[in-house]
Amino acid sequence: MNSNDLQIKEQLNLAIESHKNKKFQLAEKLYKQILISNENHLEANFQLGTLYSQLQNFQLAKPLLARAHKLSPKNPNINLHIGNLFLSTGDPSEALNYFEKVIQVQPNFALAHFNKGITLYNQKQYQDAVRCLERVIEIEPNNINAFNALGFIFQEVGEFKKSLAYLKKSLNIAPNNLRVVNTLLNLLKFIELSNISEGNSSDLTDLFIFLFKKDSIDHNALFNNAKNLIFFEETKDIVQKIIVKDELLLNNNLVKKTIKNKLFHLTLQKALFRDKFLEKFLCHIRKEFLLLIKNKNRNKNLIKEFIDFIISFAEQSFLNEYLFFQTNEEIKIINDLKIQIENDKNINELDISILGCYLPLSSSKIIINKLLNYTSKNNLFNDLLQMQIKDPLKEHELKSNINSFDDISDNVSKKVREQYEENPYPRWRYADIVPKNKFLTILNNNIKPNKIISKDDNPVKDVLIAGCGTGQQLVSKTSYENSRILAVDLSLSSLAFAKRKMQELNHSNIEFLHGDILNLKNLNRKFSVIECVGVLHHLKDPEKGLEILLDILMPKGYLKLGLYSEFARKHIVETRELIKKYNINSNILDIRKFREIVKNDKNNKSFQKLNYNYDFYSTSNVRDLIFHVQEHRYTLPKITKFLKKYNLEFLGFTDSSNKKSYSKQYPNDLKCTSLENWNKFEKNNPDIFKQMYQFWVKKNE
């Protein structure tokens, strides 16, 4: 080997090492130097071509990979990358040709079979895609990507049992892999568990327990199916009969077995209970325990047998902010119990847990001081103390560490702030943790089938969350790679909650600011991404708020909005009119009483809809849903007008299930971006945007 060849070899090794370490400019420079010496250097052409593909500069990548292919036409890696390039530039047919060339030369090249399978899946050629992915598993039996993809395909075609089987195999291989868990969670959100009985539920119950033990997912998404694994139809029938006869639930062995169910405990601890029957059951069983506590001749062993259930119930009560109805009798007993606990020299964990089912332990300074440094042998009781005493104290401490920006002077803003200071919204415990990714990849996943191709070479994104509330949406935003996030909210209580949760999750790239969106123009900062979901419609003048956001959004920047739909909230408007008519206030006692009216009225259609609304099942959610001090609602023609007025490009809605239904009716709208068609679709399906219109736009300046 002569000195020139040796120098080129050293340059190539350094270039490849720089490439691996994402030092792209240095790698590019070294590859180019090699090609100046030898334009037909196979490895330099190939590596520089893959680098440009990686940076999405496909025009520069294509001739380099083509030259590499000419030099080595049967090279599997070169053919694979050319196939990927065609796939990225929107030519799946040509991509498939190159993947097939790889397979012909190297039949056991698993990645070629996988890429071919994914390409066929995207073209809805499901049977062929399944064959390719099953071949991947033959070659690599532990390939979790193939199992996940098969799970997605069978979910797409409605074969949920097959989908679940593949995802469970994936889970066995990688029980702590976030992508596997999230894929499985995504499936279980939509599967309806029917014909489930105690005899055929054990495998599913074990799976749900496994998921509920994880603190990296939003357990609320599992609730509708988890409840069917806790209360089978035969149990529900027995409970209904006992309640109607006004007999004791705790005298029934099946009921006692049910409230010892581990999945029941975990669901109470981590998910918001959203079911009329279960709420009724829980209220009855809670009262029975309270009366047993009151009885001096009580059977202590009987109650202690269910201590984990009672603690779990106390955690559920804190999550729903003590929304469940309380009779006058219960209120009197609980007030006496509170005084007894305050005066008791000893710490009675059972009494304290019962009290925590009716009111927050942090509501008494005496109880706080008693329990602040107490450690129980029962870890679940320690968890209750963390939730109801230590976390609220931490939030109070954090308030003093959050900067405020300008005075909140707008009268409507002041009223909105007061509401969220009393009831920070929403109260949450866990959320889906997703792997970090490039902003553009996440955006495209949000707006697909639309897709943005950008040459944006700025790796750092300045992100504004305008109205971050308690921070639940921040969890997913921290997945933006290389991002600096500013989270702003009117409510200091909400910000303190959000900051505590972000500290627990070790997210350090978030700055919190207490202030009004209407004052953000004085920040003297610009953002490349702004998200403002569920906020503008609570301003006195939403359009003024939008103008301020657009003023601080960079040219070509991205804005996510969430606005209430006039169609979807018709029943909310009707409910509000009744609230005004009967002079119902937004305090906790009136909210509880009003909910009882709603739950028991079988004729009012608006009330019936409320029973199935997620926000009907916690105090802060109910206040936000039907007792808010300010609300505007929109139609799609109205949204279209302000998009045109402010020169905003509509990129797409975020709800994938809505888009799937829409595409069946409007198959020619390949990007799902025709607001005219969406308006027709909503008129025929008035509840599709019941959570809000959530969509992305781009600032065209």
N, C-alpha and C positions, 0 to 999 in steps of 0.2 A: 504494500500500500504506500503510494507516494505521499509527500507532505501535504499536497493539495487535497487529496482524498481524506487524509487524516483530519485536516482542518474542517472540511465539510461535515465529517462524521461528528466531530466535537460540537460544531454549530447546530447540527440537527438534534443531538442529545440535549443541548441547552434549550433549544427552541421547544422541544417536546415537554421538557420539565417546566418551562415557563408557561406553556399552554395549559398543562395540568393544574398549575397554581393560579390560573386566571390572570396571568400577566400578559394580556393579549397583545398589547402594543409591542412589547419586546419580542414575543413569539413571532408576530407578523413580520417584524423587521428582519429577524434571523432567517425565516423561511424565504423571504424575498432575496436576501443576500445569496442564499444557496442557488436560487433559480436564476440569478444573474450569471453565476458561474456555469450553471447547467440547467437550462430551461426544461430539460426532459428528466429531471431528477424525480423519480417515481414518488418517493416518500414525502418530499417537500411539496409537490403538487397536491398529493392526497391530504396531507396534514393542514396545509393552508386552506384548501377547499373546505375541510370540515370546520376549521376555525371560523371562516366566513359564514358557513351555514349556522354555526352556533350563535353568531351575532346577528343572524337573520339578514345578512347581506347576500341574498341568493344570486344576484347578478354577477358578483365577483366569484362566488363559489362555483357556479355552473361550469365555466370554461376550464377551471383548474381540475375539477373532478372528471370532466370529459377527457382531458389530456391524460390523467392518471389511468382512466379506463382504456384509452387507446394503447397505453404502454403495457397494461396488464388486464386484458379484457375478461379474464375468468377469475380475477381476484375477488373473493367473497366479500371482504370488507368494503372494497371500492363500490361494488354493485349495491351493497346494502345502503351505503351513504347516498349514492345517487338516487336510489329508490326513496329514501327519506326526504331528499331534496325535492323530488317531484311531488311527494305527498304534501310537503310544506307549501309548495307553490300552486297547489290546487289541481294537480293532475294525477288522480288516483290510479287511472288505468295504466299510465306509464310506470308509476311506482310499483304496481303489481308485477309488471314485466320484469323489472330488475330484481324484485324479491324472489321471483321464480327462477331467475338465472342463478342466484345464490344457492337455492335449494337443489338445482340440477347438479351443481358442482360439489356442494357439501350438504347432503340430505339431512344431516343431523344438526344443522345450524339453527338452534332453537330461536334465536332472536329474529331470524328471517321469517320463520313460521309465525312467530308472534306478531310481527309488524304486518305480515300479510293478513292474519286473522283480524287485527284491529282495523285495517283498511277495508276489508270485506264487511265488517260489522258497521262501520260508518256509512257504507253503501247499502245497508240493510239486507245484505246477503247472509242471513243469519246461519243457515245450515252449513254453508262453506266456511264461515268464520268459526263455527263450533269445531269443525273437523281440524282446522289449523291449530286451534288452541289446545285441543285434546292431544294433537301430535306434540305440541310443546311439552305437555305433561308426561308423555311417553319418554321424551328425551331427558327432561329435567323434572322428576317427580315432585320436587319441592318448590316449583316455580309459583310463588304466590301471586305474581302479576297475571298469570294465565288463569288461576282459580278465580281471582277477582273479576277478570274480564268475562269469564263464563257466567259468573254470578250476575253481572250486569246484563249480559245478553238474555239470559233466561228471565230476568226481571222485566226486561223490555218487552218480551213476547208473552208475558203473563204466566210463565211456568215457574211459580214461586217456590214450589217444593224443590225443584232442581236447583234453582238459584240459591236457596238456603243451604242445600247439601254442599255445593261448591264453596260457599263462603265459610261454612263450618270447617271444611278441610283446610282452607286457608288459615283459619284461626288456630287450628291445631298446630300448624307449622310455625306461625308467628303470632302468639297470643298478645304480645305487647306492641305489635306494629300498628301505628296510628292509621295508616291507610286501610289496613284490613278491618280494624274496628269501625272506622267511619263508613266503609263500604257496607258492612253488615248492618250498621245502624241505619243507613239510608234505606236498605231493604225493609227492615222491620218497622220503619215509619209507615210504610204503605201497605204491607201485608195485613189482611184482615184474618185474624185467627178465628175460624169458625169450626163448629163440631168438636170443640175441645172439651174433654172431660178429664177428671182426675186420673183416670186409668191410662190415658195416652198423652199426658202432659209433662212427664218427668224430664225428658230431654230438653224440651223448650224451656221449662222452668230453670234448669241448670244453666242454660245459655243466658237467660235474662238475669239470673243472679250474678253470673260472670260479668255481664255488661254493667249492672247496677253497682258493682263493687269498684268499677273504674271511675276515677274522678276527672277524666279527660273528655267526657261527652256530656251532651245535654240530655239528661234522663227524662225530661218532659216529653221528648219525642217517642219514648217507649211506653208512656203511660197507658194509652188506649189498648195496647195489647197486653201489657203487664196485668191490668185489672182483670182480664179474662182468664189469667192463670192463677189469680188469687181467689176470685169468687166465681165458681162454676154455677151453672143454672140451678142445679139442685140446691146449692147453698143459698143462693139468692131467694129462691122460693120459700125455704125454711125461715130465713130472716124476715121476709115480708110478713109471713103468717104470725111470727112471734111479736113483731111490732104492732100489727093490727090488733092482736089479742091483749096488748099491753103487758106481756109477760117479760121475764128477765132473759136477756140474751145469754148472759153468763151461765145460765142453767143448762144450756145446750152444748153437748160435747163437740158437735161439728163446728159451732161458732168458736169454741175455745181452741179447737185445732187450727182454725183459720187464722185467729189472731196471734198464733205462735209461728205462723208461716214466715220464713226468713225473707222471702221476696216481698211480702206485705210490709215488713219492717223497713227494708231498703227503699221501697217505693215511697213510703211515708217520709223518710228522711231526705229524699233527693228529688222527688217530682211533685209538682203541684197537682193535687187531686181535683179532677174535673169531671165529676159524675154525680148526678142527683141522688141515685140510690146509695152510693158509697158515702156521700155526705150525710145522708139520713142515718145510715148505719153508725157512722162514727159519732154523730151527735148523741145517739141513744147509748152507745157503749161508754162514751165519756161520762155521761150522767150517771150510769150505773157505778162506775168506779168512784165518782165523787161521793155518791151516797154511801158507798162502802167505807170510804175514808171518814165520813162524818160519823158513822156508826161506831160507838166506843167498843162495842162487842164484836167488831169486825173480825173476819177471818184473815189475819195478816198474811198467812202463807198463801192463801188464794190470790191475794192481790200481788204479792211479790213474784208469784209464778209468771205474771204478765208484765214485769217491770220494763223489759225491753220494748214491748209494744207501747206502753205508756210514754216512755221517753221518746220513742219514734213519733208518737202522736204529738208530743210537745214540740218536736222539731217541725212537723207539718203545720202546726198552728202558727209557729213563728214565720214559716214560709208564706202562708196565706194571710198573715197579718190579722189573725184572730177574727176571721170573717164569719165562721160558723155561728149560727144563732145560739144565744144563751137565754134560758128562761130566767125570770125574776128570782125563782127559788135557787137556781144555780149561782146567780150573781151574789146573792146574800151569803150562801155557803162559802163561796170562793173568797169573798171579802173577809169572812171570819177566819178562813184557813190562812190567808195572807198574814193577818195579825198574829195568829198562832205561830207561824213559821218565824216571823220577826222576833217574837218573844221567847221562842224555844232556844235553850242553851245548846242543845244538840242539833246536829244536822240530819234531818230525816229525808233521805233521798226520794223515797216514795211520795211523800207529801209535796215535796218541791217539784217533782215531775208532774204530778196532777195539777199543781198550780200553773206550771208552764204550759199546760194544755189550754188554759183559760186566759192568761195574760202574761206578758213578757216578764221574765225574772228581773230584767233591768229596770222595771218600773218602780222598784223599791230600792232606795239607797242602802237601807239596812241589810236587805238580802244580798245586794252587790258586795257589801263589805264582808258579809259572812262567808261568801262563796268564792271571792276573787282568788284567794290563794289555797283553796280546798282542792285536794286530789282524791278522786274516788278509785276504788278497786275496779269499778265498772267503767270501761273505756267509753261506752256509749253515753254515760252520764257526764263524763268529762267533755265529750263532744257537745252535749247540750249546753254546758256552761260556756264553752267557747263560742257557740252560736248566739246565745241569749245574753251573755254578760260581757265577755272579753272583746268580741268583735264590735259591738256598739261603742264600748269605751275607746277602742282603737280608732274608730271613725271620728269620734269626738276630738280625739287628739290630732288627727290628720287635718281637721278643718283649719287649724291655725297655720298649717304649712302650705295651704293652697293660695296662690296669688289671686287678687281680684283686679279687674280691669274696668275702670270707669264706673260711675254710679249707675244703678239700674233705675232709670227715671220714668220710663214709659209705664202708664197706669195698668195696661193689660199685662205687660211683662211682670209687673209687681204681683198681680193676682195669680198668674201662672206659677211664679216662683213660690208663693205662699203654699199653693197646693202641693208642690213637689218637696217643699221643706217638711211638710207634715207627713206625706207619703211618697218617699223616693220611689221612682218607677223605672223599671220593674224590679221587685226583689227577686234575686236569683242566687243559685248556689254553685252550679257547675255549667260549663258550656263546652261546645265541641272545640277541641284543640286540633288545629290542622297544620300540616308541615308548611314551612315558609316557601314562598314562590315569588316569581316576578309579578309585578303589578299587572302587566299586560296579559299574562297567562290567566290570572285570577279574573280580570275584567272580561276576557273572552269567554271564560267558563260561565260567567254571569249572563252574558248577552247572547250566547250561542242559540241558534245557528248563525247569527251574525258574527263577524270576526274583524278585528282591527289589526292591520299590519302596519307597524310603525318602525321607523329607523331611529327612534329616540335613543340617543347614546348616553343620556344622563341616568346613571344607575340609582341616584338618590331621589326619593320622592318625598316632598313636603306635603303632608296629609293633614287636613283639617276635618275633625269630626264636630260639626256644628250642632250642638244639642246631644251630648253623649249620654245623658241620663246616668244610670247606675253602672254603665260600662259594659253591658252584655255584648253590644255590637263591637266593642273595642277588641274583644278576644280574637275575632276573625281578622281584624285589621292589622294586628301585630304580625300576621303571616306575610304581610307585604315585605319583600326583601329590601334592605337598605332604605328604610323609611324613617322619617322623623314625624311624629304624630303630635298634633296639638288638639287636646280634647277640651271643649268649651261647654259650659252649661250654666243656666240661671240659678240652679239650686246647689247650695254648698253641701247640703246633706247628701244629695245624689253624687256629687263629685267625690266626697269623702268615702262613700260606699265603693265607687268605681276605683279610687286610688288604692283602697285596701285590697280589693280583688286583684288588681294588676300587680301589687306587691307580692301577693300570695303566689301568683303565676310567674314571678320573676321577669316581668316585662319592664324594661328600663328605658325604652325609647319613646315614652309618652310624657308629655308635659300637660299639666292640668291648669285650667284657667277659669276662674269664676267671673262670669260676665254675660252681657246680653248680646245676641247676634247683631242687634241694631247698632252696636258700638264698635263692631269689628273693623269698620273702615278706618278707625284711628290706630289700628295695630301697626301699620306700615310694614306689613308682611304679605307675601304672595305665596300661593299654594298651587301645586300641580294637580292635586286631587282634593276634592271637597265632598264630604258625605253629609247630607242633611235629611234624615229620615224621620218623619213623624213630628216635625218641628214647625215648618213654615205655616201650616194650617192652624196653628195655635197663636199666631201673631195677629195683632189688630189689622195690619196691612201686609199680607204675605208677599205681595209683589215688591214692596219696599225691601223686605228681607232678602228676596231673590236678587234684587239689584246690587245689594251690598255684597252678597256672596260672589256674584259675577265680577264685581269690581276687584276682589282680592284673588280671583282665580286667574292663573297664568293663561296667556293665549294658547290655544290648542289643549287646554286643561280639561280634566274630566270631572263631572259633577253627578253625584247620585242623589236622587230625590225620592221622598216617600210622601204621598198626599192621599187624603181620604177621598173615597169615591162616593158621589151623590147616590148612585144606584145601591151600592152595597150597604149604605148606612141609613137607608130609609126607615128601618125598624128602630134604629137608635134615635132618630128625630122624633118618631111617634112616641117612643118611651120617654124622651125628655119632656114632651108636651104634657104627659100624664104626671111626671114628677113635679112640674110647675103647678099644675092644676091642684094637686093634693099637698103642695107645700112641703115636699120631702127634702130634707137637708142632706148634706154630704158628710155628716158625722157618722161614726161607726155604728151607733145604735139605729139610726134611720136606715143606713145601708143594709144592716142585717134584716130589719123588718121588711124593707122593700124587696129584698131577695126572696124572702119567704112568700110574699105575694106573687112574685114572678114564677117561682117554682110550682106553686099550687094552682095557678090559673091555667086551665086546660083549653081555654077558648081564645085568648088573645094571641094572635099569630106572631106579633112582635116579641112578646114575652117568650114564646116557644123558641124563637131563634136565639134569644139571649142564653137560654139553657145550654146551647151547644157552642157558645162563644168562649174561647180560651180565657178572655179577659173577665169573665163573669165569676172567676174563682179565686181572686185575691183582692184585698181591700184597695191597694194602690191601682190595680188594673180596673176595678169597677169604677173608681173615681175618674180614671182617665177615659174610660169607655163611655159613661153616661152622665157623669157629673162635672165634666170639664168646664172651666170658666170661659173658655173661648174656643170656637171651632169653625173652620171654613171647610167646604166640601167642593169637589171638582168633578167635571165630566171630561172625557177625552177631547171633545171639540174645544173646550176651554183651555186645556193643556196645550193642544196644538197651536192655539192662538198665541200663547205667551212664548212658546218655543220659536215661532216665526218672528215674533216681535224682538226677541233678544238674540236672534241668529244662532240658535242652538240646534245641533244635529242629534236627533233621537237615535240612540244606539240599540235600545231593546229593554224589555222587561226582564226581571230577574227570576220570576217564578217559572221553573221548568215544566211543572205539571200543567200550568195554564197554557204554555206554548205548545205542549204536546196535543192538547185538546184543540187549540186554535188551528194548528197545522192540518188537522184532519178536515177542517171546514174550508181552510184557505191554503191549499197545497202550493199554489203559485207564488205566494209570498214567502220566498225561500229564506229570507232573513228575519221574518216575523216582525217587521218594523212598520207596517202600514197602519197608522193610527185610525184611518178611515175604516178599515176592515175590523180593527180591534173594537171600535165603537159599535159597529153592527153586532159583533160577537158578544160584547158586554150587554147590549140591550136584550139579547136572547138568553143570556146567562148572567143575570144581575148580581149574583153573589160571588163571582170569580175573583173580584178584588176586595174581598171582605177584610183582608188584613191591611190593605192600602194599595194604591198604584206605587210600585217600586221600580224605578228605571234609571238608566244611565243616559246622560247627554254629553256632548262635546262642544266646547266653546270654539266657534269658528272665527277666530280673530288672529 
